[in-house]
Amino acid sequence: MATKILTDSAADLPQDILDAYEIDVASLHVYCDNQEYLDGKTIQPLQMMQEMRQGKVFKTSQVDPASFLEYFEQYAKQGDSCIYIGFSSGLSATYQSALLAKAEIQKLYPDFKLHTVDTKCASLGQGLVVYKAAQLLKAGKSFSEIVERAEFYAQHMEHIFTVDNLEYLYRGGRISRTSALVGSILSIKPVLQVEDGKLAPLEKVRGKNKVMRRMVEIMGERGVNLAEQTIGISHGDDLTSAHKLREMIREAYGCRDFIINTIGCAIGAHAGPGTLALFFLNTKTK
């Protein structure tokens, strides 16, 4: 019997962290040309980004309740306790699927201890919540303390990001065709955020260098004790820009601890190649 940290593939954590902390991941579904893939298992982000650049269109769907039921049952049979830290309910029905499966699994295994956390986060915003929970588990903290801290982190996680090509946001229904065309012609880069679990526009900036500087400025306006935090940076197959953003943050705020990873297929299918995202806390940690 043990406590397990579970999440889904929208968390975008690097494989070495998943392995080191034995974090189990349920894969969202990705579709292209009538072919179904499992995010991070039967299709990898860099492969998808390359195909998107060639004009292919990818769509996603949530982890279904039946998959979650099977996912949870393996731990229920073992007598383990689980904390599932999930993708924002404002961006996907994945968390709702987890709740449906939770209700069913607890009918079958009444003693199974399962807590679910709707992070209202995405990508490494969600990933940082999962990472903190895994660190606390490894440090021997109690089930209830891990849940409390995970929920605290989720409530205070900032998401600041930009996209390289507005066409992908148009395809996802986030902006109009006119906005996408005008933005591309004028090299306008949107600065976006996740607000109450949903995607929300913040500002428009002209040019990639300027948008990166603005992201760093917003970080300073919103963040607290930044030098003491683990900062998340995810990117749509643009490691050069991710490293440049890291150096700008180091110079501005003295941050030392970073997690940098490619955006997974679940997020990347909507944001597209060249996306650059930044994650940090807006308050002191407990």
C-alpha positions as CSV (number, residue, x, y, z in Angstrom):
1,M,0.0,0.0,0.0
2,A,1.3,3.4,-1.0
3,T,0.3,6.9,-2.0
4,K,0.5,7.6,-5.8
5,I,0.6,10.9,-7.7
6,L,-1.4,10.7,-10.9
7,T,-1.9,13.3,-13.7
8,D,-2.7,13.5,-17.4
9,S,-0.6,14.4,-20.4
10,A,-1.6,18.0,-20.4
11,A,0.9,18.5,-17.5
12,D,3.9,18.5,-20.0
13,L,6.4,17.4,-17.4
14,P,9.8,16.0,-18.7
15,Q,10.1,12.2,-18.7
16,D,13.0,12.3,-16.3
17,I,10.8,13.9,-13.6
18,L,8.0,11.5,-14.3
19,D,10.4,8.6,-13.9
20,A,12.2,9.9,-10.9
21,Y,9.0,10.5,-8.9
22,E,7.0,7.6,-10.3
23,I,4.2,9.9,-11.6
24,D,1.7,8.0,-13.6
25,V,0.2,9.9,-16.7
26,A,-3.2,9.3,-18.4
27,S,-2.9,10.3,-22.1
28,L,-5.4,12.6,-23.8
29,H,-6.4,11.6,-27.3
30,V,-5.1,13.3,-30.5
31,Y,-6.6,12.9,-34.0
32,C,-5.4,13.6,-37.5
33,D,-6.6,12.3,-40.8
34,N,-9.0,9.9,-39.1
35,Q,-6.1,8.4,-37.1
36,E,-6.3,8.3,-33.3
37,Y,-3.1,8.7,-31.2
38,L,-2.3,8.8,-27.5
39,D,-0.5,12.0,-26.4
40,G,3.1,11.2,-25.5
41,K,2.7,7.5,-26.2
42,T,1.8,6.8,-29.8
43,I,2.6,10.3,-31.0
44,Q,5.3,12.7,-29.7
45,P,5.2,16.5,-29.6
46,L,8.1,17.1,-32.0
47,Q,6.6,14.8,-34.6
48,M,3.2,16.6,-34.3
49,M,4.8,20.0,-34.6
50,Q,6.7,19.0,-37.7
51,E,3.5,17.8,-39.3
52,M,1.6,20.9,-38.3
53,R,4.2,23.0,-40.1
54,Q,3.5,20.9,-43.2
55,G,-0.2,21.8,-42.9
56,K,-1.7,18.9,-41.1
57,V,-4.5,19.7,-38.6
58,F,-4.7,18.0,-35.3
59,K,-7.6,17.8,-32.9
60,T,-7.8,16.5,-29.3
61,S,-10.3,14.9,-27.0
62,Q,-10.4,14.3,-23.3
63,V,-9.5,11.1,-21.5
64,D,-12.8,9.2,-21.4
65,P,-14.4,7.9,-18.2
66,A,-13.8,4.3,-19.2
67,S,-10.1,4.9,-19.5
68,F,-10.0,6.7,-16.2
69,L,-11.9,3.8,-14.6
70,E,-9.3,1.3,-15.8
71,Y,-6.5,3.7,-14.8
72,F,-7.8,4.1,-11.2
73,E,-8.7,0.5,-10.8
74,Q,-5.1,-0.8,-11.0
75,Y,-4.4,1.2,-7.8
76,A,-7.6,0.3,-6.1
77,K,-6.8,-3.4,-6.5
78,Q,-3.4,-2.8,-4.9
79,G,-4.9,-0.9,-2.0
80,D,-3.0,2.3,-2.8
81,S,-4.2,5.8,-2.1
82,C,-4.1,8.2,-5.1
83,I,-4.1,12.0,-5.7
84,Y,-5.1,12.8,-9.3
85,I,-4.0,16.4,-10.3
86,G,-5.8,17.2,-13.5
87,F,-6.0,19.5,-16.5
88,S,-8.2,22.6,-16.1
89,S,-11.9,21.8,-16.3
90,G,-12.3,25.2,-18.1
91,L,-10.2,23.9,-21.1
92,S,-11.1,20.2,-21.3
93,A,-13.7,17.7,-20.2
94,T,-10.9,15.4,-18.9
95,Y,-11.4,16.4,-15.3
96,Q,-15.2,15.7,-15.6
97,S,-14.3,12.3,-16.9
98,A,-12.1,11.7,-13.9
99,L,-15.0,12.6,-11.6
100,L,-17.3,10.2,-13.3
101,A,-14.8,7.4,-13.0
102,K,-14.1,8.3,-9.4
103,A,-17.8,7.9,-8.5
104,E,-17.9,4.5,-10.2
105,I,-14.6,3.2,-8.8
106,Q,-15.6,4.0,-5.3
107,K,-18.8,2.0,-5.7
108,L,-16.6,-1.0,-6.7
109,Y,-13.9,-0.3,-4.1
110,P,-15.5,1.6,-1.2
111,D,-12.2,1.8,0.7
112,F,-10.2,3.2,-2.2
113,K,-8.8,6.6,-1.2
114,L,-8.8,8.9,-4.2
115,H,-8.7,12.7,-4.2
116,T,-9.0,14.7,-7.4
117,V,-7.6,18.3,-7.9
118,D,-9.0,20.5,-10.6
119,T,-5.9,22.7,-11.1
120,K,-7.5,25.2,-13.4
121,C,-4.0,25.0,-15.0
122,A,-2.5,23.7,-18.2
123,S,0.9,22.7,-19.5
124,L,3.8,23.3,-17.0
125,G,1.4,25.3,-14.9
126,Q,-0.3,22.0,-14.1
127,G,3.0,20.3,-14.2
128,L,4.5,22.4,-11.5
129,V,1.6,21.6,-9.2
130,V,2.2,17.9,-9.9
131,Y,5.9,18.3,-9.4
132,K,5.4,19.9,-6.0
133,A,3.0,17.2,-4.9
134,A,5.5,14.5,-5.9
135,Q,8.3,16.3,-4.0
136,L,6.1,16.4,-0.9
137,L,5.3,12.8,-1.2
138,K,8.9,11.8,-1.5
139,A,9.7,14.0,1.6
140,G,7.2,11.9,3.6
141,K,4.4,14.4,3.9
142,S,0.9,13.2,4.7
143,F,-1.9,12.7,2.2
144,S,-3.9,15.6,3.5
145,E,-0.9,17.9,3.5
146,I,0.0,17.0,-0.1
147,V,-3.6,17.7,-1.2
148,E,-3.7,21.1,0.7
149,R,-0.4,22.2,-0.9
150,A,-1.3,21.1,-4.4
151,E,-4.5,23.0,-4.2
152,F,-2.7,26.1,-2.9
153,Y,-0.2,25.9,-5.8
154,A,-2.9,25.5,-8.3
155,Q,-4.8,28.6,-7.0
156,H,-1.7,30.7,-7.3
157,M,-0.2,29.6,-10.6
158,E,0.3,32.2,-13.3
159,H,0.3,31.3,-17.0
160,I,1.7,33.9,-19.4
161,F,2.2,32.8,-23.0
162,T,2.4,33.8,-26.6
163,V,2.0,32.0,-30.0
164,D,4.1,32.3,-33.1
165,N,1.3,31.8,-35.6
166,L,-2.3,33.1,-34.9
167,E,-3.6,30.6,-37.5
168,Y,-3.7,27.8,-34.9
169,L,-5.7,29.9,-32.4
170,Y,-8.1,30.6,-35.3
171,R,-8.5,26.9,-36.1
172,G,-9.3,26.3,-32.4
173,G,-12.0,29.0,-32.4
174,R,-10.1,31.3,-30.1
175,I,-9.9,34.3,-32.5
176,S,-11.5,35.4,-35.7
177,R,-10.1,34.8,-39.2
178,T,-9.7,38.6,-39.6
179,S,-7.7,38.9,-36.4
180,A,-5.5,36.0,-37.5
181,L,-4.8,37.6,-40.9
182,V,-4.2,41.1,-39.6
183,G,-2.0,39.8,-36.8
184,S,0.1,37.8,-39.1
185,I,0.6,40.7,-41.6
186,L,1.5,43.1,-38.8
187,S,3.6,40.6,-36.8
188,I,1.4,41.0,-33.8
189,K,2.0,38.6,-31.0
190,P,-0.7,38.1,-28.5
191,V,0.1,37.8,-24.8
192,L,-2.4,35.5,-23.2
193,Q,-3.1,34.1,-19.8
194,V,-5.2,31.4,-18.1
195,E,-7.8,33.1,-15.9
196,D,-10.1,31.0,-13.8
197,G,-9.1,28.0,-15.8
198,K,-9.8,29.5,-19.2
199,L,-7.8,31.0,-21.9
200,A,-8.0,34.9,-21.9
201,P,-6.2,37.6,-23.9
202,L,-4.0,40.0,-22.0
203,E,-2.2,42.3,-24.5
204,K,-1.0,42.6,-28.0
205,V,2.7,43.2,-28.8
206,R,4.5,43.7,-32.1
207,G,7.5,41.4,-32.6
208,K,8.8,38.3,-30.8
209,N,11.6,40.1,-28.9
210,K,9.2,42.7,-27.6
211,V,6.7,40.1,-26.5
212,M,9.4,38.1,-24.6
213,R,10.5,41.3,-22.8
214,R,6.9,42.0,-21.9
215,M,6.4,38.5,-20.6
216,V,9.3,39.0,-18.2
217,E,7.9,42.4,-17.1
218,I,4.5,40.8,-16.3
219,M,6.3,38.1,-14.3
220,G,7.9,40.9,-12.2
221,E,4.5,42.6,-11.8
222,R,2.7,39.4,-10.6
223,G,5.4,37.1,-9.1
224,V,6.5,37.0,-5.5
225,N,9.9,35.6,-4.3
226,L,10.7,34.6,-7.9
227,A,14.3,33.7,-7.1
228,E,13.1,31.0,-4.7
229,Q,10.7,29.4,-7.1
230,T,10.9,26.7,-9.7
231,I,10.0,28.4,-12.9
232,G,8.3,26.6,-15.8
233,I,8.9,27.3,-19.5
234,S,7.3,25.3,-22.2
235,H,7.7,25.8,-25.9
236,G,6.4,24.6,-29.3
237,D,9.6,23.2,-30.7
238,D,11.5,26.4,-30.1
239,L,14.2,25.5,-27.5
240,T,16.3,28.5,-28.6
241,S,13.6,31.0,-27.5
242,A,12.9,29.0,-24.3
243,H,16.6,29.3,-23.4
244,K,16.6,33.0,-24.3
245,L,13.6,33.6,-22.0
246,R,15.3,31.7,-19.2
247,E,18.4,33.9,-19.5
248,M,16.3,37.0,-19.5
249,I,14.5,35.8,-16.3
250,R,17.8,34.9,-14.6
251,E,19.2,38.3,-15.3
252,A,16.0,40.2,-14.2
253,Y,15.1,38.2,-11.0
254,G,18.0,35.9,-10.1
255,C,16.0,32.7,-10.7
256,R,18.1,29.5,-10.6
257,D,15.7,26.6,-10.8
258,F,13.9,26.0,-14.1
259,I,11.9,23.2,-15.8
260,I,12.0,23.6,-19.6
261,N,10.1,21.2,-21.8
262,T,8.3,20.9,-25.1
263,I,4.6,21.6,-25.0
264,G,2.8,18.2,-25.3
265,C,0.3,17.3,-28.1
266,A,-2.8,18.1,-26.0
267,I,-1.8,21.8,-25.7
268,G,0.3,22.0,-28.8
269,A,-2.5,21.0,-31.2
270,H,-4.3,24.2,-30.3
271,A,-1.3,26.6,-29.7
272,G,1.0,25.4,-32.5
273,P,4.7,25.5,-33.2
274,G,6.6,28.4,-31.8
275,T,4.4,28.8,-28.8
276,L,6.3,30.1,-25.7
277,A,4.8,29.8,-22.2
278,L,5.9,30.9,-18.8
279,F,4.7,29.7,-15.4
280,F,5.3,30.9,-11.8
281,L,3.6,31.6,-8.5
282,N,2.0,34.9,-7.6
283,T,2.3,34.5,-3.9
284,K,4.7,33.2,-1.2
285,T,4.7,29.5,-0.9
286,K,3.5,27.8,2.3
